[in-house]
Structure formats: structure tokens, C-alpha cells
Amino acid sequence: MGSGEGTEAHAGLVAWLSLLLVIPCFVLAFVVGEGLVGLLGYPVGTSMRPPLWAGAIATGLALVAFAIPLWPTWHYGRRARAASPRTAMLPFVIEVVLVAGFTVLNVVPMGQ
């Protein structure tokens, strides 16, 4: 297998397709976050809030689960830079924005 323009174009396509991992990783993050709180013995979906330590652990692991697509978008985006340097890292930037938004939406309510 040679390293040619086709390989970089393929890497660019895979970088864009890796954004589709956001959907199952969002579901995984929800299951991890809510499931872990429930496994720790605290009610989920009620007005009673779990202790900060339980919420922090569940939120941290949910953030890790949601951030899984960062690696393939970065990896394949870097490989695609040889073919189209201007847009190769765009899938990674989109994923960073999504993870940052998810982080803010999940961490800010913990402090209230």
C-alpha cells in the first residue's frame, strides 16, 4: 500500500464519518452518568440531588464517554492534512465544540 493522495482523502472522509460516533457516545454518556448515580444508590430523575462526590464521579465518566470521538477525528484529521490542509481538522474542531458544550451543560448545574 502506497502513501498517496487517495490515502489522505480517505483519512479526510473517515475524519468526517467519525463525527457520527457522537450519537452512540452521547447515549453511552447518558447511560454511564445516570446509571452510575443509580448504582451508587441515589434516586435518578427526582428533585433530590446526589452528593457532590457521586455527581462528580458520574459526570467525569460521562464526559470521558462523550469525548471518545475526539481521538479518531484528531487522528484522521491529521492524516488528511496532506490532501486538504484548510479543512482537514474541521471535524476535530466541531467535536471539540460539542464536547465543550456538553461539559458546560453538565458541570454548571452541579454547582447550583
C-alpha positions as CSV (number, residue, x, y, z in Angstrom):
1,M,0.0,0.0,0.0
2,G,1.5,3.3,-1.0
3,S,1.0,6.6,0.6
4,G,-0.7,8.8,-2.0
5,E,-3.4,11.4,-2.3
6,G,-6.1,8.7,-2.1
7,T,-4.9,7.8,1.4
8,E,-5.2,11.3,2.7
9,A,-8.6,11.8,1.0
10,H,-9.8,8.5,2.7
11,A,-8.5,9.8,6.0
12,G,-10.5,13.0,5.5
13,L,-13.6,11.0,4.8
14,V,-13.0,8.9,7.9
15,A,-12.5,12.0,10.0
16,W,-15.9,13.3,8.9
17,L,-17.5,9.9,9.4
18,S,-16.0,9.7,12.9
19,L,-18.3,12.6,13.9
20,L,-21.1,10.0,13.7
21,L,-19.6,8.5,16.8
22,V,-21.1,11.4,18.7
23,I,-24.6,9.8,18.6
24,P,-23.7,6.5,20.3
25,C,-21.2,8.2,22.6
26,F,-24.0,10.6,23.7
27,V,-26.2,7.6,24.6
28,L,-23.2,5.9,26.4
29,A,-22.5,9.1,28.3
30,F,-26.2,9.3,29.4
31,V,-26.2,5.7,30.5
32,V,-22.9,6.0,32.3
33,G,-23.8,9.2,34.1
34,E,-27.4,8.3,35.1
35,G,-26.6,4.6,35.6
36,L,-23.7,5.2,37.9
37,V,-25.7,7.6,40.2
38,G,-28.4,4.9,40.3
39,L,-25.8,2.2,41.1
40,L,-24.5,4.2,43.9
41,G,-28.0,4.1,45.4
42,Y,-29.2,7.6,44.8
43,P,-32.5,8.3,43.0
44,V,-32.3,9.4,39.4
45,G,-34.8,11.8,37.8
46,T,-36.2,13.2,41.1
47,S,-35.7,16.6,42.8
48,M,-33.4,15.0,45.3
49,R,-29.8,15.5,44.2
50,P,-27.0,13.0,44.9
51,P,-24.0,14.2,46.9
52,L,-21.3,16.2,45.1
53,W,-18.8,13.4,45.0
54,A,-21.3,11.0,43.4
55,G,-22.3,13.6,40.8
56,A,-18.6,14.5,40.1
57,I,-17.6,10.9,39.5
58,A,-20.7,10.2,37.3
59,T,-20.2,13.4,35.4
60,G,-16.5,12.9,34.9
61,L,-17.0,9.4,33.5
62,A,-19.9,10.6,31.3
63,L,-17.6,13.3,29.9
64,V,-14.9,10.7,29.1
65,A,-17.5,8.6,27.3
66,F,-18.7,11.6,25.3
67,A,-15.2,12.6,24.4
68,I,-14.3,9.3,22.8
69,P,-14.8,10.6,19.2
70,L,-12.1,13.2,19.8
71,W,-9.3,10.7,19.1
72,P,-10.4,9.4,15.7
73,T,-11.4,12.9,14.5
74,W,-7.9,14.2,15.5
75,H,-6.0,11.1,14.2
76,Y,-7.7,11.1,10.8
77,G,-7.8,14.8,10.5
78,R,-4.0,15.0,11.0
79,R,-3.5,12.3,8.3
80,A,-5.8,14.2,5.9
81,R,-3.8,17.5,6.2
82,A,-1.6,16.5,3.3
83,A,-4.5,16.5,0.9
84,S,-6.5,19.5,2.1
85,P,-4.8,21.4,4.9
86,R,-7.5,24.1,5.2
87,T,-10.4,21.8,6.2
88,A,-8.7,18.6,7.4
89,M,-9.1,19.5,11.1
90,L,-12.6,20.9,10.9
91,P,-14.2,17.6,12.1
92,F,-11.9,17.8,15.2
93,V,-12.9,21.4,15.8
94,I,-16.6,20.6,15.6
95,E,-16.1,17.7,18.1
96,V,-14.1,20.0,20.5
97,V,-17.0,22.5,20.4
98,L,-19.5,19.7,21.1
99,V,-17.5,18.3,24.0
100,A,-17.0,21.7,25.4
101,G,-20.8,22.4,25.3
102,F,-21.5,19.0,26.8
103,T,-19.0,19.8,29.6
104,V,-20.6,23.2,30.4
105,L,-24.1,21.8,30.3
106,N,-23.2,19.0,32.8
107,V,-20.8,20.8,35.1
108,V,-22.5,24.1,35.6
109,P,-25.7,22.6,37.2
110,M,-23.5,20.7,39.7
111,G,-22.5,24.0,41.4
112,Q,-26.1,25.3,41.8
